[in-house]
Structures are given as C-alpha cells and as structure tokens.
Amino acid sequence: MKIKAAGLLLLMLSLLRLEGQVADSLKYVSLDPYYFHLQYLKEDSSILVDVRLPFEFRGKIIRDAINIPSSREMKRLTDTITKDHALFLYCTTDDRSRRAAELLYDQGFRKLYNLEGGIVAWKKEKMPVIKGRKRRRGEGEKM
C-alpha cells in the first residue's frame, strides 16, 4: 500500500511540474540543425528568417533566408503574410530568434521553428551556408 501511495505521489508531483511549465516551449519548436533543415524542406509554405543585424547578414547565411532584424520590420512581414506560413527563425546563437518566435506567437503565428544553437550550430554541423548579400547603395536610407 505504501508503494502505491508513493507512486501516486510521484505521479501527482510530476503532473504539477508539467502544469507549471509555460509556454515558451509550446509557442515554438526548437530543432537542431539537421531537423530544422528537414522540417523546412517538408513544409509547403515556409519562410526562412534571419533575425541578425544587417552587418551579420552580410556574412554567412542559410540559403533562401531573408533578413528581418527589427521588430518593426517583423511587423511589416507579418502584415503581408498569412498565419498559415511556417516561419523558420535563426540568429547567431538562438537568443534573438527565440525572442522573435515569442513575438510572432503573440501576433497569432503558430507554425514557428527556432534553429537551436543558431547559425553557429548550423556551421558546426557542416550544414550549407552561402555568402550573404552586400548592402546596395541607398539601401536602408530613410526617404
């Protein structure tokens, strides 16, 4: 009887622990480089978003990535696409992309994927990168 009571107590404690966990893990999915790439290839309508600063984006990037470094530019993107799109986010180490995923979740997006470890982990796993584009003359200037 004591064994059953102890088992029941452990079960209740683990359920309470799960109940207390919030939501960041439920707002987006963090995937290692291999599964991040695999999931990106599997999704029908997906957008790969590099949330690093423009000078970082001019370095090595993941092919097909678009650079959206600020919340204002992120808002412009979200105003132009449907919530059905899967958004794949990355930055250098995954700190900024996690914050961007939370922001996008709050805006109603539900298919959110974060590259765990960022492009640092991506390159460490020898996943493909390309040279980012250079800033064009006049780009980024206020009109």
KEPA-380106 format. One record per residue: residue in three letters; x, y, z of N, C-alpha, C in turn. Coordinates in steps of 0.1 Angstrom, whole numbers, padded with zeros to 4 digits, always signed. Layout:
// KEPA-380106
AlaXYZXYZXYZ...
// end
This chain:
// KEPA-380106
Met+0008-0012+0000+0000+0000+0000+0009+0013+0000Lys+0020+0012+0008+0029+0024+0008+0035+0026-0006Ile+0038+0015-0013+0044+0017-0026+0034+0024-0036Lys+0021+0020-0035+0011+0026-0044+0010+0041-0040Ala+0010+0044-0027+0009+0058-0023+0021+0066-0028Ala+0033+0061-0027+0045+0068-0031+0044+0070-0046Gly+0040+0060-0053+0038+0061-0068+0028+0071-0072Leu+0017+0072-0065+0007+0082-0068+0012+0096-0065Leu+0019+0097-0054+0025+0110-0050+0035+0115-0061Leu+0044+0106-0066+0053+0109-0076+0046+0113-0089Leu+0035+0106-0092+0027+0110-0104+0021+0123-0103Met+0016+0126-0091+0009+0140-0089+0020+0151-0090Leu+0032+0148-0084+0042+0159-0084+0047+0161-0098Ser+0048+0151-0106+0053+0153-0120+0042+0160-0128Leu+0029+0157-0126+0019+0164-0133+0018+0179-0129Leu+0020+0182-0116+0021+0196-0112+0032+0203-0118Arg+0044+0196-0119+0055+0202-0125+0053+0205-0140Leu+0046+0197-0147+0043+0199-0161+0033+0211-0162Glu+0024+0211-0153+0014+0222-0154+0020+0235-0152Gly+0030+0236-0143+0037+0249-0141+0046+0254-0152Gln+0049+0245-0161+0057+0249-0172+0049+0257-0182Val+0055+0268-0186+0048+0276-0195+0054+0275-0208Ala+0048+0278-0214+0045+0282-0227+0056+0284-0237Asp+0067+0289-0233+0077+0292-0243+0080+0279-0252Ser+0080+0268-0245+0083+0256-0252+0071+0252-0261Leu+0059+0257-0258+0047+0255-0265+0045+0265-0276Lys+0052+0276-0275+0050+0287-0285+0057+0284-0298Tyr+0068+0277-0297+0076+0274-0309+0084+0261-0307Val+0089+0256-0317+0097+0243-0317+0111+0246-0319Ser+0120+0243-0310+0135+0244-0313+0140+0231-0318Leu+0147+0232-0329+0152+0220-0336+0167+0221-0338Asp+0174+0210-0337+0188+0210-0341+0190+0212-0356Pro+0201+0216-0361+0203+0219-0375+0197+0209-0385Tyr+0200+0196-0382+0195+0186-0392+0180+0186-0393Tyr+0173+0186-0381+0159+0185-0381+0152+0198-0385Phe+0159+0209-0382+0154+0222-0387+0154+0223-0402His+0165+0218-0408+0165+0218-0423+0155+0208-0428Leu+0154+0197-0422+0144+0187-0427+0130+0192-0426Gln+0126+0198-0415+0113+0204-0413+0110+0215-0423Tyr+0121+0223-0426+0119+0234-0436+0116+0229-0450Leu+0123+0218-0453+0120+0211-0466+0107+0205-0467Lys+0101+0201-0456+0088+0194-0455+0077+0203-0456Glu+0078+0215-0451+0067+0225-0451+0064+0230-0465Asp+0051+0232-0468+0047+0237-0481+0049+0252-0482Ser+0045+0259-0473+0046+0274-0474+0055+0278-0461Ser+0067+0280-0464+0076+0284-0453+0085+0296-0457Ile+0089+0303-0446+0098+0314-0448+0109+0313-0438Leu+0121+0314-0443+0133+0313-0435+0138+0327-0432Val+0138+0330-0419+0140+0344-0414+0153+0345-0406Asp+0162+0353-0410+0175+0355-0403+0172+0368-0395Val+0172+0368-0382+0169+0379-0374+0182+0387-0369Arg+0193+0383-0375+0206+0390-0371+0206+0404-0377Leu+0215+0412-0373+0217+0426-0378+0222+0425-0392Pro+0219+0436-0400+0223+0436-0414+0238+0433-0416Phe+0247+0438-0408+0261+0435-0410+0264+0421-0407Glu+0257+0414-0399+0259+0400-0397+0253+0392-0408Phe+0242+0397-0414+0236+0390-0426+0245+0390-0438Arg+0254+0400-0439+0264+0401-0450+0274+0390-0449Gly+0275+0383-0438+0285+0372-0436+0279+0359-0442Lys+0280+0348-0435+0275+0336-0440+0260+0335-0435Ile+0252+0330-0445+0238+0329-0442+0233+0315-0447Ile+0221+0311-0443+0215+0299-0449+0207+0303-0461Arg+0209+0295-0472+0203+0298-0485+0188+0301-0483Asp+0183+0311-0491+0169+0315-0491+0164+0323-0479Ala+0173+0326-0470+0169+0334-0458+0167+0348-0462Ile+0157+0354-0455+0155+0369-0456+0159+0375-0443Asn+0164+0387-0443+0169+0394-0431+0158+0403-0426Ile+0154+0400-0414+0144+0409-0407+0149+0411-0393Pro+0158+0421-0391+0165+0423-0378+0157+0430-0367Ser+0146+0437-0371+0140+0445-0360+0125+0441-0359Ser+0119+0445-0348+0105+0442-0345+0096+0450-0355Arg+0101+0462-0359+0093+0470-0368+0092+0463-0382Glu+0103+0458-0386+0104+0451-0399+0096+0438-0398Met+0097+0431-0386+0090+0419-0384+0075+0421-0385Lys+0070+0433-0380+0056+0436-0381+0052+0438-0395Arg+0060+0444-0403+0057+0446-0417+0056+0432-0424Leu+0065+0423-0421+0064+0410-0427+0051+0403-0423Thr+0047+0404-0410+0035+0397-0405+0023+0403-0411Asp+0023+0416-0414+0012+0422-0421+0009+0417-0435Thr+0020+0412-0441+0019+0408-0455+0017+0393-0458Ile+0018+0385-0448+0017+0370-0450+0006+0365-0441Thr+0001+0353-0445-0010+0347-0437-0004+0339-0425Lys-0012+0337-0416-0008+0330-0404-0005+0315-0407Asp-0009+0310-0419-0006+0296-0423+0008+0293-0426His+0016+0304-0429+0030+0302-0432+0038+0296-0420Ala+0047+0287-0423+0056+0282-0413+0068+0292-0413Leu+0072+0297-0401+0083+0306-0401+0095+0299-0394Phe+0106+0299-0400+0118+0293-0395+0128+0304-0392Leu+0131+0305-0379+0139+0316-0374+0153+0312-0369Tyr+0163+0320-0372+0176+0318-0367+0183+0331-0365Cys+0193+0331-0356+0202+0342-0354+0216+0336-0352Thr+0225+0342-0344+0238+0337-0342+0238+0325-0333Thr+0232+0326-0321+0232+0315-0312+0219+0310-0307Asp+0208+0317-0311+0194+0314-0309+0187+0322-0298Asp+0194+0332-0293+0188+0340-0283+0177+0350-0289Arg+0181+0357-0300+0172+0366-0306+0161+0359-0314Ser+0164+0348-0319+0154+0341-0327+0143+0335-0317Arg+0147+0331-0305+0137+0327-0295+0128+0339-0292Arg+0134+0351-0290+0125+0362-0287+0116+0366-0298Ala+0121+0365-0311+0113+0367-0322+0102+0357-0323Ala+0104+0345-0320+0094+0335-0321+0083+0338-0311Glu+0087+0342-0299+0076+0346-0289+0068+0358-0294Leu+0075+0368-0300+0068+0379-0305+0058+0375-0316Leu+0062+0366-0325+0054+0361-0336+0042+0353-0331Tyr+0045+0345-0320+0034+0338-0314+0023+0347-0309Asp+0027+0358-0303+0018+0368-0297+0010+0374-0308Gln+0015+0374-0321+0008+0380-0332+0000+0370-0339Gly-0001+0358-0334-0010+0348-0340-0004+0337-0348Phe+0009+0337-0350+0015+0327-0358+0017+0314-0349Arg+0014+0303-0355+0015+0290-0347+0025+0280-0352Lys+0030+0282-0365+0040+0273-0370+0053+0280-0370Leu+0060+0279-0358+0072+0286-0355+0083+0276-0352Tyr+0094+0278-0359+0106+0269-0356+0118+0277-0354Asn+0125+0273-0344+0138+0280-0340+0150+0271-0342Leu+0160+0276-0348+0172+0269-0350+0180+0269-0337Glu+0180+0257-0330+0187+0256-0318+0202+0258-0319Gly+0207+0267-0312+0222+0270-0313+0225+0280-0324Gly+0215+0284-0332+0217+0294-0342+0226+0289-0354Ile+0231+0299-0361+0239+0296-0373+0253+0290-0368Val+0257+0293-0356+0269+0287-0350+0268+0272-0350Ala+0257+0267-0345+0254+0252-0345+0253+0247-0359Trp+0246+0255-0368+0244+0251-0382+0258+0248-0389Lys+0267+0258-0387+0280+0257-0394+0288+0246-0387Lys+0287+0244-0374+0294+0234-0367+0290+0220-0372Glu+0278+0218-0376+0273+0206-0382+0276+0204-0396Lys+0283+0214-0402+0287+0214-0416+0275+0215-0425Met+0265+0222-0421+0253+0224-0430+0257+0235-0439Pro+0250+0235-0451+0254+0245-0461+0251+0260-0458Val+0260+0268-0461+0258+0283-0460+0263+0289-0473Ile+0258+0301-0475+0263+0309-0486+0267+0323-0481Lys+0274+0330-0490+0278+0344-0486+0265+0353-0487Gly+0263+0361-0476+0252+0370-0476+0254+0381-0486Arg+0243+0388-0489+0244+0398-0499+0250+0411-0493Lys+0256+0419-0502+0261+0431-0497+0250+0442-0498Arg+0252+0452-0490+0243+0463-0489+0244+0471-0502Arg+0233+0473-0508+0233+0481-0521+0233+0496-0517Arg+0238+0503-0527+0238+0518-0525+0224+0523-0523Gly+0222+0531-0512+0209+0537-0509+0200+0528-0500Glu+0204+0515-0499+0196+0506-0491+0197+0510-0476Gly+0185+0510-0470+0185+0513-0456+0184+0528-0453Glu+0185+0536-0463+0185+0551-0460+0170+0555-0459Lys+0168+0564-0451+0154+0570-0449+0150+0578-0461Met+0138+0577-0465+0133+0585-0476+0126+0597-0471
// end
